[in-house]
Amino acid sequence: MSTTCQDFHRVRIVAAPGDDAVIEIGGHDVASAVEAYRITQTVDEGPEVTLYVQQGWRGLEFDGMAEVVVEPADVRHVVIGFLDAVDWRRLDEAVLDRDDLDGEPGELTRGVLAQLREWAAGA
């Protein structure tokens, strides 16, 4: 579900690694509701800013200079990026070294899922 506005809106985004991003639309701070954003532009079109917002978020006033698309956050790209970064050799070794393998059917699958969950949580 997306909301595409036909008018252009003033958008200000300032982001640097380690700092909180500033995301304003029409002078209104919307950073707390935005989980991700994408800025695209083709040769024959103006810039388009897509904001991926938290589920259930409503409301925004616009006033500006870029086509804005507001969509619910889709974290699939984050999951895919995480899985692409996993070294299968390291995962294999980590799973086989787990203390919670029990010899029951599905133990390796449970071990892989538990290991990935721990890595995703930063453990």
CORJONOR-V894322 format. One record per pair of residues at least 6 apart in sequence whose ideal C-beta (glycine too) atoms are under 6 Angstrom apart, sorted by the first residue. I is the first residue (numbers start at 1). J is the second residue. Records with the same first field share a line. If there is no record, write none. Layout:
I->J ; J
This chain:
2->69 ; 71
3->70
4->69
5->68
8->64 ; 65 ; 66 ; 67
9->25 ; 26 ; 62 ; 64 ; 68
10->26 ; 63 ; 64 ; 65
11->25 ; 49 ; 66
12->24
13->23
14->22
15->21
21->31
23->30 ; 31 ; 34
25->62
26->61 ; 62 ; 63 ; 64
28->61
33->53 ; 54 ; 57
34->51 ; 53
35->52 ; 54 ; 73
36->52
37->51
38->50
39->49
40->48
41->47
47->66
48->67
49->66 ; 68
50->69
51->70
52->71 ; 73
53->70
55->72
94->115
95->111 ; 112 ; 115
98->111
101->107 ; 111
